[in-house]
Every structure is written in C-alpha cells, then in structure tokens.
Amino acid sequence: MSKEERHLQTKIRMFEDILLRTKNPSQVDNIQMELTRMRAKLQKLYFKRMES
C-alpha cells in the first residue's frame, strides 16, 4: 500500500468521524461529497496498483 493510499484512508476515517458528529445539514452535504471524491480517488489508486 502506497503512502498516498494510507493518507487517503486516514483522511476518509477522519471525515466519517466528523460526519457522524456534525449537526449542520449543509455541512453534512459538503462532507458527503468530499467523502465520495476521496473514495473514488482511493479506488482509482487501488485499480492502478492492481494493473501494474
């Protein structure tokens, strides 16, 4: 696992924790969109590593 993959996984966990604690609906939407982007990026990294 690359350094970038570990960093993204850690960041995703932090954002999920923030998401569970937040009460503001607009902030929830923003966090969910950012989580979706980070998960897609992480998945691309996994697939790129599998191809190599």
TIROTI-268774 format. One line per 10 residues: their letters; for each residue x, y, z of N, C-alpha, C, O. Coordinates in steps of 0.1 Angstrom, whole numbers, plus 5000, padded with zeros to 4 digits. Layout:
A	X/Y/Z/X/Y/Z/X/Y/Z/X/Y/Z; ...
This chain:
MSKEERHLQT	5008/4988/5000/5000/5000/5000/5009/5012/5000/5018/5013/5008; 5006/5022/4991/5014/5033/4990/5011/5044/5001/5001/5043/5008; 5020/5053/5002/5018/5064/5012/5006/5072/5009/4998/5075/5019; 5003/5074/4997/4991/5082/4993/4978/5075/4997/4968/5081/5001; 4978/5061/4995/4966/5053/4998/4964/5054/5013/4952/5055/5018; 4974/5052/5021/4973/5053/5036/4968/5066/5040/4959/5067/5049; 4973/5077/5034/4969/5090/5037/4954/5092/5034/4947/5098/5042; 4950/5088/5023/4936/5089/5019/4927/5081/5028/4916/5086/5032; 4931/5069/5032/4923/5061/5041/4921/5068/5055/4911/5068/5061; 4932/5074/5060/4932/5081/5072/4923/5093/5071/4915/5096/5080
KIRMFEDILL	4924/5100/5060/4916/5112/5058/4901/5109/5057/4892/5116/5062; 4898/5098/5050/4884/5093/5049/4878/5090/5063/4867/5093/5066; 4886/5083/5071/4882/5080/5085/4879/5092/5093/4869/5093/5100; 4888/5102/5092/4886/5115/5099/4873/5122/5094/4865/5127/5103; 4870/5122/5081/4858/5128/5076/4846/5121/5080/4836/5127/5083; 4846/5107/5081/4835/5100/5085/4832/5103/5100/4820/5104/5104; 4842/5104/5108/4840/5108/5122/4834/5122/5123/4824/5124/5131; 4839/5131/5115/4833/5145/5115/4818/5144/5111/4810/5151/5117; 4816/5136/5101/4802/5135/5096/4792/5130/5106/4781/5134/5107; 4797/5120/5114/4788/5115/5125/4786/5125/5136/4775/5124/5143
RTKNPSQVDN	4795/5134/5138/4794/5144/5149/4787/5157/5145/4782/5164/5154; 4786/5160/5132/4781/5173/5128/4765/5173/5128/4759/5163/5126; 4760/5185/5131/4745/5187/5132/4740/5195/5120/4729/5195/5117; 4749/5203/5114/4746/5212/5103/4743/5205/5090/4752/5199/5085; 4731/5205/5085/4727/5198/5072/4736/5202/5060/4740/5193/5052; 4739/5215/5059/4747/5219/5047/4761/5214/5048/4768/5210/5038; 4766/5213/5061/4780/5208/5063/4780/5193/5060/4790/5187/5055; 4769/5186/5064/4768/5171/5061/4769/5169/5046/4776/5160/5042; 4762/5177/5038/4762/5175/5023/4776/5177/5018/4781/5169/5010; 4783/5188/5023/4796/5190/5018/4806/5179/5022/4814/5175/5014
IQMELTRMRA	4805/5174/5034/4813/5163/5038/4811/5150/5030/4820/5143/5026; 4798/5147/5027/4794/5136/5020/4800/5136/5005/4805/5127/5000; 4799/5148/4999/4805/5150/4986/4820/5148/4986/4826/5141/4977; 4827/5154/4996/4841/5152/4997/4845/5137/5000/4855/5133/4994; 4837/5131/5008/4840/5116/5010/4838/5108/4997/4846/5099/4995; 4828/5111/4989/4826/5104/4977/4838/5106/4968/4843/5097/4961; 4843/5119/4967/4855/5121/4959/4868/5114/4963/4875/5108/4956; 4870/5114/4977/4881/5107/4982/4881/5092/4980/4891/5086/4977; 4869/5086/4982/4867/5072/4980/4869/5068/4965/4876/5058/4962; 4865/5077/4956/4867/5074/4942/4882/5075/4938/4887/5066/4931
KLQKLYFKRM	4889/5084/4944/4903/5086/4942/4911/5074/4948/4920/5069/4941; 4907/5069/4959/4913/5058/4965/4911/5045/4957/4920/5037/4955; 4899/5044/4952/4896/5032/4943/4904/5033/4930/4909/5022/4926; 4906/5044/4925/4915/5046/4913/4929/5042/4916/4935/5035/4908; 4934/5046/4928/4947/5042/4932/4948/5026/4933/4958/5021/4929; 4938/5020/4939/4938/5006/4940/4939/4999/4927/4947/4990/4924; 4930/5003/4917/4930/4997/4904/4943/4999/4896/4948/4991/4889; 4949/5011/4898/4961/5014/4891/4972/5005/4897/4980/5000/4889; 4972/5002/4910/4982/4993/4916/4980/4979/4911/4990/4972/4909; 4967/4975/4910/4964/4961/4905/4969/4959/4891/4973/4948/4887
ES	4968/4969/4882/4972/4968/4868/4987/4966/4867/4991/4960/4858; 4994/4972/4876/5009/4972/4875/5015/4958/4878/5027/4957/4878
